[in-house]
Amino acid sequence: MSLRSTLSVLALSLSLAVPALAAAQDVKIGYVEYERILAEVADVKAAKSRFQKWVETREKELAQEQENLLKEKDTLEKQASAMTPEVRTQKVGEFQKKYMEHMQKLEKSRMEIAERERKEMDPINKKLDEVIRGIAQREGLGMVFEKRESGLLFAQSQYDLTNEIIRTYNNSSGKPKDAPVAKDAPKK
């Protein structure tokens, strides 16, 4: 059985078992729309803004480097006929080395971008987890699901905790000094 088939069977089993379990044990359940939370929480907007500025700066640096490489390539192509074969081979080798270094920088940059995004969002996600846990405990909920990721297609709105989580999170982060920020985020 493939992994996808196994996961489908597991999801189906859970979707059938959870309501029965909840009814049998009188477990209260809630759900959240995490995408909406991320769109409406003030700290996420600030983190996305910081992250986007950092990415734009990084992209400008890489674009400038790429432009310089293209100019160097054009110059090399124009001057190639006037060079001796040894000099041409040397210059082409030097250019290829610079090009490979640039490609490595691009790959490293992709990894840095992913890491940077994770660093920006980690403190926010931890705080969101605390808010969700606090609300769930206060309301006596046994389980809280993410609406789409859990496969939940419909639930009555009375079980939706999204608005309360957004409100609670934003109220607890009312002061800018309380907003979670990645440790290496740029200073304003």
N, C-alpha and C positions, 0 to 999 in steps of 0.2 A: 504494500500500500504506500502510495507516495505521501510526502510530507503534507502537501496541499489537501489530499483526501483525508489524512489523519486529522489535520486541523479543522476541516469542515465537519467531520464526525464529532470532534470534541466540542466545537461551537454549538452544533445542534444539540448535543447531549446537555451542555450547560444551559442552553436556552429552554430546554424542557425541564431540567432539574431545578433550576433556580426558583421559578414560581412555585413549584411543588414544595420545595424546601422552605421557602418563605411562608407559605400557607401553613405547612405542618408545624413550623416552629414559631410562627407569629413574628417573623423577621420583617422589619421595616426596611424598605429599599428606597434609594434616591438615585437621580442621575444628573449629569451635567453635560453641557455642550462646551467642550474644552476650546474649540476653535473660537467660539463667541467670547469666551472668557479672555483668551489671548488677544482678541481684537479690541476689547473694551477696558482692560486693566491698564491704568495709567503708566505703571512701571514698565510694562511690555512695550508700550509706545515709545517711551524714553530709551529703553534698551535698543529697540529697533533703529531709532534715530542715530544713536551713538554707533551702532554696528554699521549702519549704512554709510555714515561719514568715514569710518575707518576703511570700509571696503572701497569707497570711491577714491580715497587717497592712495590706497594700495594699487588699484587699477590704473590710476594716472601714472604712477611710477613705472609699472610694467608696460603700459602703452608707450611711454617715452622711450624706454629701453628697446622696445620692438621697432619703433620708428627709427631709432639710431642704427639698429641692425639692418633695416631695409636700405637706409642711405649708404651704409658701408657696403652692402651687397651690390647696389647699383654702381658705386664707385669702383669696386673690384671688377665688375663685369666690363665697365668702360675702359679700364686700364689694363685688362688682362692681355690684350693683343700686344701691348708694348712691353710686357714683362718677359723675362727669360722663363723657360719652363720650371726651373728650380725655384725662382722667386714666386711664380704663380702658384706652384704646389704649396709652398710655405704659407702664402697669404690665404689660400683656400683652406688649408689646415687650421690656421688661426681663426678664420671666420667660422668654420664648422665647430671649433671648440667653444667660441663665444655663443653660437647658436644653441649648442647642447646645454651650456650653462644657463641660458635664458629659458629653455624648455624645463630644466630642473627647477628653476625659480618659479615658473608657472605652476608646476605640480606642487611644490612646497607651499606656494601661496594658496592653492585650493585647500590643502590640509589645514593651513593656518586659519583660513576663513571659517571652516567647519569648527575648528577648536575655539575660535573667538566667539562664534555664535553660541556654542555650548556654554562657554564661560559667562557670557552675558545673561543667558537664560537660566542657568543652574540656581542662582540665589532666588530668582523669582519663582521657579518651579518648586523649590523647597518651601518657600513661604506659602504658595498656593496649596501645597499638600497639607501644611499646618492648618490653613483656613478650612479646607475641606474636612479634615479630620475633626477639627473643633466643632464645626456645624453638625457633622454626622454624630458625634458623641452627644452634643447638646440635644439633638432631636431623637436620639436613641435608634439611629439607623444601623442596621447590621451590615449593609453593603451600599456602596455608591459606585455607579457605573458611568463610563463615558458613553454618551448616547450612540455615536456612530461606530467607534472602535469595538464596542461590545457586541455589535450586531443588533442592538435595540432599534427597532423600526418604529415602534409606537409606545408611548407611555402617557398617562394622564399628566397634565401640566402640574398637578398638585405635588408630584414627585420630583419636579425640576428644581434643582438647587442653584442653577446658573446665576440668576439675578442676585440672590443673597450672597453668593460667593464673590461676585464682582463688587457689590456694595461693601461687604465686609473687608475685602482686600483693599479697595481704594480708600476706605475710611481709616484703615490701620496704617496706610502709607500717606496720609494727608500731608505730612511734613516732608519736604524734599530730602532732609538728612536721613530719613528712615528708608528711603527707596533703596532696594538692593542694587548694588553695582558690582560688576566684575572687578576683581582685584587689580587687574592691569588696564582698566578702562581709562581712556584719555581724560585728563583734567580739563575742566571748562575754563 
